[in-house]
Amino acid sequence: MSETRPNLVLVSIDSLRADHCGFLGDDRGLTPTMDELADDGVTFETAIAPGPQTFSSMPAVFTSHHRPTGDLETYPGETNWKRRLAAIDGHLRRHPSLPERLTELGYSTAGFSPNLWASAASGFDRGFDYFADLAGEPADSRLHTLLSRTPGVDETSKPVELTLDMLSGNSFFTRWQQFYDELDAVRRRLSEPYFLWVFLLDTHFPFLPTRTYRQEQSLLRMYLNTARTEKVMRGHAETVSTRARESMQRSYRDTVRSVDGFLQRIRSDLASDDPVMIVHSDHGESFNEHDNYGHHHRELYEENIHVPYVVSNAGTTGTITEPTSLATIPEVALTIAREGAFTPETVADTGVVSRCEYGTHQAVRYPRFKYVEHEDKQSLFDLENDHRETVDVSDEYPGRIADSRARLARLERHDRETHELSRAARNLAVECNL
């Protein structure tokens, strides 16, 4: 640790549900290291993701600002995913990111990300002295070429693409063991104080933990189940059998063990650097709790947006029960960088917003209630008495409905004004040749 400023490590975990963490009530022993970090630090018990998918959540985690809602047609690109990359990149250009702001404070910075939506292509490398872009191409080009010449094989189909990614180790098949040696070597070269960011994909579908962490699932069943559940997890089918779902959940729990294994390893290896560690998930995952799977459906149920959020070794301990947005992470990290500590209560709120990319799904999470808008439908759930979110009580609490709609309107207005100011600033810079 630097004599004046602490080292900072931010670990972002894809698709990790809050209800699979021991410090948040799970009793299966999946997260012993994370539980220790929580015991030694601050736990935000009701942490809420800014959105139900990486591309609606992580931009806010890095900038403190939600991405504006709306379609992607105004952004450049021939395909929807290229336009989405451009939209994320534009957001990160408008708002200084956490690594950029820490660089201004004298931190050396390094980042590792295998997620396309948090890669160099989407602007997440901005502000890093070293950025390991592990997303790469969809699959090895030589394999694509070979299969393109094979009669009867469509190398662009999703099953073939998944097989290619599995063979090449690219895209969503990247596991932390594949890049840990590089991470460790880079970390050793960083001057203090440093900021190290690591994005873990292990808990993102397909759930393929290494042998070390496969406690509930065999290798064969793991791969067979991946093939059987691929369509439903990517939103191309409505359901799977109970047997297939339970098998998938066993694999998922093994991946939770895997990311906890990463935390154990990095915590041990960085012990002499004495870093502050911030650990969170970007969003959750559905397993048919509300007739859907994965997170491609954009729903805002608790299994999708209630996530772990822990700050350890920052000079204070405790549990914050009030709703807290992951968008507070930059504020927390920067305060710790400047002052060596932070006051947890100042980042909690009485109501926290979560919304999908297009704005068709929006929610406000309160300590007891949750307001949800889905296009023209409005619902209010009393989570204290209905944690499964099945009974709409909006008729009983009209004041809560009005407050929620006002909060969402204020956020939308703020986004629009910020966007206009940013555009005006860019135009002025061009006119002045800045």
PyMOL commands that set and color helices and strands:
alter all, ss='L'
color gray80, all
select helices_A, chain A and resi 18-20+22-24+32-39+54-63+80-94+98-104+116-118+120-122+141-148+158-168+171-173+176-178+180-189+211-213+219-233+242-269+271-273+302-305+326-339+344-347+394-396+398-431
alter helices_A, ss='H'
color red, helices_A
select strands_A, chain A and resi 8-13+41-48+108-113+130-133+194-200+276-281+286-287+293-294+306-307+309-312+318-325+352-355+361-365+369-374+377-382
alter strands_A, ss='S'
color yellow, strands_A
deselect
rebuild
show_as cartoon
